[in-house]
Structure formats: C-alpha cells, structure tokens
Amino acid sequence: MKIKHLLIALAIIPIGAKAQEIQYFRHYDQRGINVFHTGKQDTVPFTGLKVKVGGNFAMAFQMLRQQNTALPATRTGFTGNVNSLIPLIDGFNLPMANLNIDAQLSDGIRLNLTSYLSARHHEDTWVKGGYIQFDKLTFLHSDFVDELMKSFTIKIGQNDIDYGDQHFRRSDGGNIIYNPFVENYIMDAFTTEIGAEIYYHHKSGFYAMGGITNGELNPTVVAPSKIDSATGVVNKYPPAFHGKLGFDKQLNSNTRFRVSGSFYTVNSANSSTLYGGDRTGSRYYYIMSNQNIANGTTTSSAVDYNAFSGRLNPGFSQEVHALMGNLFLKHKGIEFFGTVERAQGRTITEKTDRKAMQYAADLLYRFPANKENFWVGGRYNTVTAAIVGVPNDVRVDRVVASAGWFLTKNIMMKAEYVNQVYNNYPTNNILNGGKFNGLMLEAAIGF
C-alpha cells in the first residue's frame, strides 16, 4: 500500500513542479524559515485553480551513547531487567517522508493536505491533517467584507493548533527544514485537532488569534462512561480553546522583532494530546529505552515501542491549562528565539493538577549576509515537572550545538552535538542517573 502511494506521488510531482505559486503560503524550503503566520501580503495574483504537489524527505545518522544508574528491576509480563538500556551503535535511522498537496481553490482561498508517508512512529502512510484557509471572501460580493478581510484570516480543518511559536520551528516527520537543530523541545507542544482559528493582523505589527477545537487528536462519538476522579461524575468532552496575542515587525532592513503570548485550555477530554500529538516520533532513536520491554511489547504498525524517546510528556490527558511566551529577535545574521512555558493538568484518575515548567533559548548566527545558507548555533532547554508515580519534581536538561548548510534552497545538511541529563528520578526508574550524548547528522530535501 505504501509503495502504491509513493508511485502515485511520484507520478503527479511534475504537475506540482510546473504549478504557479500559491497565495498566502509558507514554502517548504529555505524560504519558509522564520515564517510564523502567512500574513496579509497579497503578492501572488489569482489566475485560476492551481495544484502544487510537494514533499519533504529527511535522513539521519546517529552516533549517541547513553547511561543510567537505575537499580535492576523486574516487571510482571516482561523478562529480565527492565531498567537496563538498549546497547546502541552508530548507524542510519529510518528515513522519514511527507507528501504535501496545496491547492489554490479561488482568489484568497487555499487548501492544504499533508500525509506522513513514512515515520518512526508508524511504517504505513497516515494522513497528518489538512485545512482550508480564507484570506478573501469575494464570493460574498460585499465591499464591506472585502475590506474587512484585508486584516483577517480564517483557518478551518484538522491541523496544527497555533499554540505558541515553537511549533513553527519544529521538525515534523520528513519536514526538518525549519528546525536549525535535529530534535524538538523536550516537552514538545504539538497536536492536530478539528477546529477553527480566526486571525487579526494590524498594519502596525500587532496580531491576535482566537481558536476553538474539539480538544482531541482522535475524536469519538461514543458516549463517555469513565468517572472523572476530580468531579465524581461521568467524564465530558467539552471544546478546547486557544489564543495568541503578539507583535511582529521588521523594524529596519537589519532588525526584526517578534513577541507573542499564547494559551491553550481544556477542562476535560477523552484523551488530550497537547504534549503527545506528534505522530512521527523523536529524532533520538532508542534513547533511554529497554530491550526487554521492547521485546515484550505488542505494537501496531510501529518501528519501536518508545517512539518519543528523549522527550518528556507530562501526561495531562484529562485536563490541560498551558501558557507559552516567545521572543524572536533577528539582527542581520544573529538570531535569538526564546520560550517560557507553564502548564498544569492531570489524568482522569487524579483529583488535583500537576505542574510543568519549560525554558528554552536558541542563539544562531546565519551567514553570509543576504544569502544565509550556513549557520552555527546553540540551544539550552530545560523542563521541570511533576509526573505520575514520582514523589518529587523531575528535571531534564539539554544542551545542543548545531551547524548547517543549505546547498540550495531545497537541500539542507545539519549536524549537532547533544548532551541531555535526567535529574531527580527515583532509583527504581530507568531514567535514574540517565544521560545521553553524542553526534547527529541529518540531510533533508524540501519542495
């Protein structure tokens, strides 16, 4: 089935290659870097229906080493020590690929559909999601609405929720072009949900967004039957809300300043996945994982049982209330991106909320001037969280050094050195005294 999808994709790629540019569109190549919202610049004339077929492909070579100090332990249903780490060697990881279909349906109306052709999390083809975006509503034949839409954008579908600015810079399956590093944040806020977002863009640089979703990645129409431990009544599936307020302006030819504040909130859910909605997997394969558990775990269309190794999911599956602040500053080739995030939530069996805090800072230098096809940079990322089954807060720290090169706007190579340390985990937890470090190499194509 996957081969069939690939052959179909390859057959229609020439159509996309000849297609004209799409309106209000973020490119899948170097031109898409540091693009957050598509804005209201109407620079592409509408000449009729257009279909653009694109793709992303990523391949990685891993050279990581790991260690821990957890005490040997056994677990019912598994054989051997479940706290020992899988021995690792240097080698290639499973490549990932995305298929992107974008269509210009009418003037100011475009459609996106993205599929994961291959990913660490699943070997078969999965549809990531899609949306329709309205930047014009000319079919209403209203001068008032036309004038209003010069400042508004409407997005409807099942797609990435616009919580925070970090999701614009993360790796997403085969699409790693936007990320100057190999992996995403330790606490990776990303999911797709069914809903709508309305944006307001002011010419001064101020912008605002309000969104409502179903609060679920995998929705259901089956009536809930579980009892919420906090309320003592049958669980409910109310909508989730998110929003953003910020300022983004090119202050002069050399300097750009962007700041934003975001929130996401849902009071109860069938299974909230704000910190577990990625369906591709982390880039650090088999890190801090156990072979005995892997051997005894039944997986469905999965490459390994721990597809998100190296990340921390606080497990807020029932209730989530999250805030994120982001600062982006670029002066000539120097680029800074910072994140402060506070989240609290719980599972359906908990009566009180737990909390998690995340801080991250990226500092890059892109060169040479006017081309910026090389970069060097560093990232510091730390998370402190209360997690189920651990009496005290745990902390995970990561330091990364990165360098990269765009051979062309569509072809990129990058390398990073990563050092990650796990703190305050109990001696019976596999992450006790956990640490991994080493080199990662990645190459990517995006079009």
C-alpha positions as CSV (number, residue, x, y, z in Angstrom):
1,M,0.0,0.0,0.0
2,K,2.8,2.4,0.9
3,I,4.6,1.6,-2.4
4,K,1.3,2.4,-4.3
5,H,1.1,5.8,-2.6
6,L,4.7,6.6,-3.4
7,L,4.2,5.7,-7.1
8,I,1.1,7.9,-7.3
9,A,3.0,10.7,-5.6
10,L,6.0,10.4,-8.0
11,A,3.7,10.3,-11.0
12,I,2.0,13.6,-10.2
13,I,5.0,15.5,-8.9
14,P,5.7,17.0,-12.4
15,I,2.3,18.7,-12.2
16,G,3.3,20.4,-8.9
17,A,6.7,21.4,-10.3
18,K,5.1,23.4,-13.1
19,A,2.4,24.9,-10.8
20,Q,2.4,28.6,-10.1
21,E,2.9,30.0,-6.6
22,I,0.1,29.6,-4.0
23,Q,-1.3,32.7,-2.3
24,Y,-0.6,33.3,1.4
25,F,1.7,30.3,1.5
26,R,4.6,29.1,3.6
27,H,7.3,27.4,1.4
28,Y,8.6,24.0,2.3
29,D,12.2,25.1,1.5
30,Q,14.7,27.7,2.9
31,R,12.2,30.5,2.1
32,G,9.9,29.1,4.8
33,I,12.4,29.7,7.6
34,N,11.3,32.2,10.3
35,V,7.8,32.4,8.7
36,F,5.3,32.2,11.5
37,H,1.9,33.3,10.1
38,T,1.4,33.7,6.4
39,G,0.4,37.4,6.9
40,K,-1.8,39.5,4.6
41,Q,0.7,40.5,1.8
42,D,-1.3,39.9,-1.4
43,T,1.7,39.3,-3.7
44,V,0.5,36.4,-5.9
45,P,-2.2,37.2,-8.5
46,F,-5.0,34.7,-8.8
47,T,-5.2,33.2,-12.3
48,G,-7.3,30.1,-11.7
49,L,-7.3,26.8,-9.9
50,K,-3.8,25.6,-9.1
51,V,-2.5,22.4,-7.5
52,K,1.0,22.2,-6.0
53,V,2.4,18.8,-5.1
54,G,5.5,18.9,-2.8
55,G,7.4,16.8,-0.4
56,N,9.9,16.6,2.4
57,F,12.5,13.9,2.9
58,A,14.9,13.5,5.9
59,M,17.6,11.0,6.6
60,A,19.7,10.9,9.8
61,F,22.9,9.2,11.0
62,Q,23.0,8.7,14.8
63,M,26.1,8.5,17.0
64,L,24.7,8.6,20.5
65,R,25.8,6.9,23.8
66,Q,23.8,6.6,27.0
67,Q,24.0,5.5,30.6
68,N,21.9,5.3,33.8
69,T,22.2,4.3,37.4
70,A,18.8,2.7,37.9
71,L,18.7,-0.4,40.1
72,P,17.9,-3.7,38.4
73,A,14.2,-4.4,38.4
74,T,11.6,-6.9,37.0
75,R,8.1,-6.3,35.9
76,T,5.1,-8.6,35.5
77,G,4.7,-9.7,31.9
78,F,8.3,-9.0,30.9
79,T,11.6,-11.0,31.3
80,G,14.9,-9.8,32.6
81,N,16.0,-6.4,33.9
82,V,13.6,-3.7,32.7
83,N,15.9,-0.9,33.9
84,S,18.8,-1.7,31.6
85,L,19.4,0.4,28.5
86,I,19.5,-0.9,24.9
87,P,23.1,-1.0,23.6
88,L,23.5,1.4,20.8
89,I,25.8,1.5,17.8
90,D,26.4,4.2,15.1
91,G,24.1,4.0,12.2
92,F,21.3,5.3,10.0
93,N,17.8,5.7,11.3
94,L,14.7,5.1,9.3
95,P,14.2,8.0,6.9
96,M,11.0,10.0,7.1
97,A,9.0,11.5,4.2
98,N,6.0,13.8,3.9
99,L,3.7,14.4,1.0
100,N,2.2,17.9,0.7
101,I,-0.7,18.8,-1.5
102,D,-1.6,22.5,-1.7
103,A,-4.4,23.9,-3.9
104,Q,-5.5,27.4,-4.8
105,L,-9.2,27.0,-5.0
106,S,-10.3,30.6,-5.5
107,D,-8.9,34.1,-5.0
108,G,-7.7,34.2,-1.4
109,I,-8.8,30.6,-0.6
110,R,-6.3,27.8,-0.4
111,L,-6.3,24.1,0.8
112,N,-3.6,22.0,2.4
113,L,-3.4,18.3,2.9
114,T,-0.3,16.7,4.4
115,S,0.5,13.0,4.8
116,Y,3.2,11.1,6.5
117,L,4.5,8.6,4.0
118,S,7.0,7.1,6.4
119,A,7.8,7.8,10.1
120,R,9.5,6.3,13.1
121,H,6.1,6.1,14.9
122,H,4.4,4.2,12.0
123,E,5.6,2.4,8.9
124,D,2.5,2.9,6.8
125,T,1.1,6.1,5.3
126,W,-1.0,8.2,7.7
127,V,-2.8,11.5,6.9
128,K,-1.5,14.2,9.2
129,G,-4.3,16.5,8.5
130,G,-5.5,19.4,6.4
131,Y,-7.2,22.7,6.4
132,I,-8.8,25.4,4.2
133,Q,-7.6,29.0,4.7
134,F,-9.7,32.0,3.8
135,D,-7.8,35.3,3.2
136,K,-10.6,36.7,1.0
137,L,-14.3,36.1,0.8
138,T,-15.0,37.5,-2.6
139,F,-17.9,35.0,-3.2
140,L,-20.0,37.1,-0.8
141,H,-19.8,40.1,-3.2
142,S,-19.6,42.5,-0.3
143,D,-17.3,45.6,-0.4
144,F,-17.5,45.7,3.4
145,V,-16.4,42.1,3.8
146,D,-13.6,42.5,1.3
147,E,-12.3,45.5,3.2
148,L,-12.6,43.6,6.5
149,M,-10.7,40.6,5.1
150,K,-7.7,42.7,4.4
151,S,-6.9,42.3,8.1
152,F,-8.4,38.9,8.9
153,T,-7.6,35.3,8.1
154,I,-9.9,32.3,8.8
155,K,-8.5,28.7,9.0
156,I,-10.7,25.6,9.4
157,G,-9.8,21.9,9.4
158,Q,-7.8,19.3,11.4
159,N,-4.4,20.8,11.6
160,D,-1.7,22.0,13.9
161,I,-3.2,24.2,16.6
162,D,-1.4,27.6,16.8
163,Y,-0.4,27.3,20.4
164,G,3.0,29.1,20.9
165,D,5.5,30.0,18.2
166,Q,7.8,27.0,18.7
167,H,5.7,24.7,16.5
168,F,6.7,26.9,13.5
169,R,10.3,25.9,14.1
170,R,10.0,22.2,14.9
171,S,10.8,19.1,12.8
172,D,7.7,17.4,11.6
173,G,8.3,14.0,10.1
174,G,10.2,14.5,6.8
175,N,9.9,18.3,7.1
176,I,13.1,19.3,9.1
177,I,13.9,22.4,7.0
178,Y,12.6,24.9,9.5
179,N,14.4,23.5,12.5
180,P,18.1,24.5,12.9
181,F,18.5,21.6,15.3
182,V,17.9,17.9,15.0
183,E,15.2,17.4,17.7
184,N,12.3,19.4,19.0
185,Y,11.8,20.6,22.6
186,I,12.0,18.2,25.5
187,M,8.3,18.9,26.2
188,D,7.0,19.1,22.6
189,A,3.7,21.1,22.4
190,F,2.2,19.9,19.2
191,T,-1.0,18.2,18.2
192,T,-3.7,18.3,15.4
193,E,-7.3,18.9,16.4
194,I,-10.5,19.7,14.5
195,G,-11.5,23.3,14.8
196,A,-11.2,26.8,13.5
197,E,-8.9,29.8,14.1
198,I,-9.5,33.5,13.3
199,Y,-6.5,35.9,12.9
200,Y,-6.4,39.6,13.0
201,H,-3.4,41.4,11.5
202,H,-2.8,45.1,12.1
203,K,-0.5,47.0,9.8
204,S,1.4,48.2,12.9
205,G,2.6,44.7,13.5
206,F,0.1,43.7,16.3
207,Y,-1.8,40.5,15.7
208,A,-4.3,38.4,17.6
209,M,-5.8,34.9,17.2
210,G,-8.6,33.0,18.8
211,G,-9.4,29.3,18.2
212,I,-11.8,26.6,19.2
213,T,-11.3,22.9,18.7
214,N,-12.8,19.5,19.7
215,G,-9.8,19.0,22.1
216,E,-9.0,15.6,20.6
217,L,-6.5,14.3,18.0
218,N,-8.5,11.1,17.6
219,P,-12.2,12.2,18.2
220,T,-15.0,9.8,19.1
221,V,-18.8,9.9,19.0
222,V,-19.1,7.1,21.6
223,A,-20.6,8.4,24.8
224,P,-18.2,8.6,27.7
225,S,-18.5,6.1,30.6
226,K,-15.5,6.8,32.8
227,I,-15.8,8.7,36.0
228,D,-13.7,11.8,36.5
229,S,-12.0,11.4,39.8
230,A,-11.9,15.2,40.4
231,T,-15.6,15.7,39.8
232,G,-17.1,12.3,40.7
233,V,-19.3,12.4,37.6
234,V,-19.2,10.8,34.2
235,N,-16.5,12.4,32.0
236,K,-17.4,15.1,29.4
237,Y,-15.8,16.2,26.2
238,P,-16.2,20.0,26.0
239,P,-14.4,22.1,23.4
240,A,-10.8,23.3,23.9
241,F,-9.9,26.9,23.4
242,H,-6.6,28.6,22.5
243,G,-5.4,32.0,21.6
244,K,-2.4,34.2,20.8
245,L,-1.6,37.9,21.1
246,G,1.6,39.4,19.8
247,F,3.7,41.9,17.8
248,D,5.9,41.2,14.8
249,K,7.6,43.9,12.8
250,Q,10.7,44.4,10.6
251,L,12.0,47.4,12.4
252,N,14.5,48.2,9.7
253,S,16.4,46.4,7.0
254,N,18.6,44.7,9.5
255,T,16.4,44.0,12.5
256,R,13.2,42.1,13.1
257,F,11.4,41.8,16.5
258,R,8.6,39.4,17.4
259,V,7.0,38.6,20.7
260,S,3.9,36.5,21.5
261,G,1.9,35.1,24.3
262,S,-0.3,32.0,23.8
263,F,-2.7,29.9,25.9
264,Y,-4.4,26.5,25.5
265,T,-7.1,25.2,27.8
266,V,-9.4,22.2,28.0
267,N,-11.3,21.2,31.2
268,S,-11.8,17.5,30.3
269,A,-11.2,15.2,27.3
270,N,-11.3,11.7,26.1
271,S,-7.5,11.9,25.6
272,S,-5.8,15.3,25.4
273,T,-2.6,15.1,23.4
274,L,-1.1,18.6,23.6
275,Y,2.3,17.1,24.6
276,G,1.9,13.8,22.8
277,G,0.2,14.7,19.5
278,D,3.3,14.1,17.3
279,R,2.7,11.1,15.1
280,T,6.2,10.9,13.6
281,G,8.5,10.3,16.6
282,S,11.6,11.9,18.1
283,R,14.9,12.0,16.2
284,Y,16.9,10.3,19.0
285,Y,16.2,6.6,18.4
286,Y,16.1,4.1,21.2
287,I,17.5,6.5,23.8
288,M,16.8,5.6,27.4
289,S,14.9,2.5,26.3
290,N,14.8,-1.1,27.5
291,Q,15.2,-4.1,25.2
292,N,13.2,-6.5,27.4
293,I,10.2,-4.2,27.4
294,A,10.6,-3.7,23.6
295,N,10.7,-7.5,23.1
296,G,7.5,-7.9,25.2
297,T,5.5,-5.0,23.9
298,T,3.0,-5.6,21.1
299,T,3.0,-2.7,18.7
300,S,0.8,-2.0,15.7
301,S,2.5,-0.5,12.6
302,A,5.3,0.8,14.9
303,V,9.0,0.6,14.5
304,D,9.8,0.7,18.2
305,Y,7.7,0.8,21.4
306,N,9.3,4.1,22.6
307,A,8.9,6.3,19.6
308,F,9.3,9.5,21.6
309,S,12.5,8.7,23.4
310,G,14.4,11.8,24.7
311,R,11.2,13.8,25.3
312,L,9.1,14.3,28.5
313,N,5.3,14.1,28.2
314,P,3.8,15.3,31.5
315,G,0.7,13.1,30.9
316,F,-2.0,15.7,31.0
317,S,-4.5,13.5,29.2
318,Q,-7.7,14.7,31.0
319,E,-7.2,18.4,31.8
320,V,-4.7,20.9,30.4
321,H,-4.1,24.6,31.0
322,A,-1.0,25.9,29.3
323,L,0.7,29.3,28.7
324,M,3.6,30.0,26.4
325,G,5.6,33.2,25.8
326,N,8.0,33.5,22.9
327,L,10.6,36.1,21.9
328,F,12.2,36.2,18.4
329,L,14.9,38.7,17.6
330,K,17.0,38.8,14.4
331,H,19.6,41.4,13.7
332,K,21.5,40.8,10.5
333,G,22.7,37.2,10.8
334,I,22.3,36.9,14.6
335,E,19.1,35.2,15.6
336,F,17.6,34.6,19.0
337,F,14.4,32.6,19.9
338,G,13.3,32.1,23.4
339,T,10.5,30.2,25.1
340,V,8.9,30.2,28.6
341,E,6.1,27.7,29.2
342,R,4.0,26.8,32.1
343,A,1.4,24.0,32.0
344,Q,-0.7,22.2,34.5
345,G,-3.1,19.3,34.2
346,R,-4.0,15.8,35.2
347,T,-5.2,12.4,34.2
348,I,-8.8,11.2,34.7
349,T,-7.7,9.2,37.8
350,E,-6.2,12.2,39.5
351,K,-8.0,14.7,41.7
352,T,-5.5,17.5,41.6
353,D,-3.4,19.2,38.9
354,R,0.3,18.7,38.4
355,K,2.6,21.4,37.0
356,A,5.4,21.6,34.5
357,M,7.7,24.4,33.5
358,Q,9.9,24.7,30.4
359,Y,12.5,27.2,29.4
360,A,14.4,27.2,26.1
361,A,16.8,29.6,24.3
362,D,18.2,29.3,20.7
363,L,21.1,31.5,19.6
364,L,22.2,31.3,16.0
365,Y,24.4,33.0,13.5
366,R,23.4,32.7,9.8
367,F,25.9,33.7,7.1
368,P,27.0,35.0,4.7
369,A,24.9,38.2,4.5
370,N,22.0,38.3,2.1
371,K,22.3,34.5,1.5
372,E,22.5,33.0,5.0
373,N,22.9,29.4,3.7
374,F,25.2,28.5,6.6
375,W,24.6,28.6,10.3
376,V,26.1,27.8,13.7
377,G,24.2,27.9,16.9
378,G,23.3,26.5,20.3
379,R,20.3,25.7,22.3
380,Y,19.6,25.3,26.0
381,N,16.4,23.5,27.0
382,T,15.2,22.5,30.5
383,V,12.0,21.1,31.9
384,T,10.9,20.7,35.5
385,A,7.7,18.7,36.0
386,A,5.6,16.7,38.4
387,I,4.9,13.3,36.9
388,V,2.7,10.4,37.9
389,G,4.5,7.8,40.1
390,V,7.4,10.1,41.2
391,P,7.1,11.8,44.6
392,N,9.3,14.8,43.7
393,D,9.6,17.0,40.7
394,V,12.0,15.7,38.0
395,R,14.2,17.8,35.8
396,V,15.6,17.2,32.3
397,D,18.3,19.4,30.9
398,R,19.6,19.5,27.3
399,V,22.4,21.5,25.7
400,V,22.9,21.4,21.9
401,A,25.4,22.8,19.5
402,S,24.4,22.9,15.8
403,A,25.9,23.7,12.4
404,G,24.2,23.5,9.0
405,W,24.4,24.3,5.3
406,F,21.8,24.9,2.6
407,L,23.4,23.5,-0.6
408,T,20.4,25.0,-2.5
409,K,17.2,26.4,-1.1
410,N,15.7,22.9,-1.3
411,I,18.7,20.8,0.0
412,M,20.0,21.1,3.6
413,M,22.5,19.3,5.8
414,K,23.0,19.8,9.5
415,A,25.0,18.4,12.4
416,E,24.6,18.7,16.1
417,Y,26.2,17.6,19.3
418,V,23.7,16.9,22.1
419,N,24.1,16.3,25.8
420,Q,20.9,15.5,27.9
421,V,20.8,14.7,31.6
422,Y,17.9,13.4,33.7
423,N,17.7,14.5,37.3
424,N,15.7,13.5,40.4
425,Y,14.3,10.3,39.1
426,P,14.0,7.5,41.8
427,T,16.4,4.5,41.7
428,N,13.6,2.2,40.5
429,N,13.1,4.3,37.4
430,I,15.0,3.6,34.2
431,L,15.8,7.3,33.9
432,N,17.6,7.4,37.3
433,G,21.0,8.9,36.6
434,G,20.1,9.0,33.0
435,K,22.3,10.7,30.4
436,F,23.0,10.6,26.7
437,N,25.3,12.5,24.4
438,G,26.9,12.4,21.0
439,L,26.6,13.5,17.4
440,M,23.6,13.5,15.0
441,L,23.8,14.2,11.2
442,E,20.8,15.0,9.1
443,A,20.1,15.7,5.5
444,A,16.9,17.0,4.0
445,I,15.1,17.9,0.8
446,G,12.0,20.1,0.8
447,F,10.0,21.4,-2.2
